[in-house]
Amino acid sequence: MKLSRLALGAYALALIVIVADQITKAMVLSAMPAPPSSLLDGFRIADVLPPVFNLTYVLNTGVSFGMFGGGEARWILSLFSVGVAVALAVWAYKANRCLLAAAIGLVIGGAIGNVIDRVRFGGVVDFLDFSGTGLFPWIFNIADSGITVGVALLILDSFLSERRSKVGVVVEKS
């Protein structure tokens, strides 16, 4: 079972996203004046580029944007995310396009990064706050960014690969 360069690249990118995600979350948590459990969600850590960008601590116990949160959902969401990551890892093993491998790696890394939080904290640590723009009210993290960019690249790869397959097709005249 030899791994292709594309599969190795996907797995390496996933690892980079996981490490970057966990390091940034550790930095955010260490900058807080009290344990996260004693602070309310929405605690402003730093004004980076007010009002456009701030660091704001939120513990997201739900899925995307806090939907379906609380209670035992943490374990269901964790198991689902691990299942998705495993399925994507198998897909990465078979990937034959660079863009596809990169997209899969980003989604795997984001999914695992958020699973680590759910297991450790009971929810996902979010802190990137662009809500001051008025256009994007949600607070997110590096893992969420990996998932979002990865899914966008999967869609782009789908369109590009479909287009490539149609370019070589000759239409018969009857």
Secondary structure, 3 states (H helix, E strand, C coil): CCCCHHHHHHHHHHHHHHHHHHHHHHHHHHCCCCCHHHCCCCEEEEEEECCCEEEEEEEECCCHHHCCCCCCHHHHHHHHHHHHHHHHHHHHHHCCCHHHHHHHHHHHHHHHHHHHHHHHHCCEEEEEECHHHCCCCCEECHHHHHHHHHHHHHHHHHHHHHHHHHHCCCCCCC
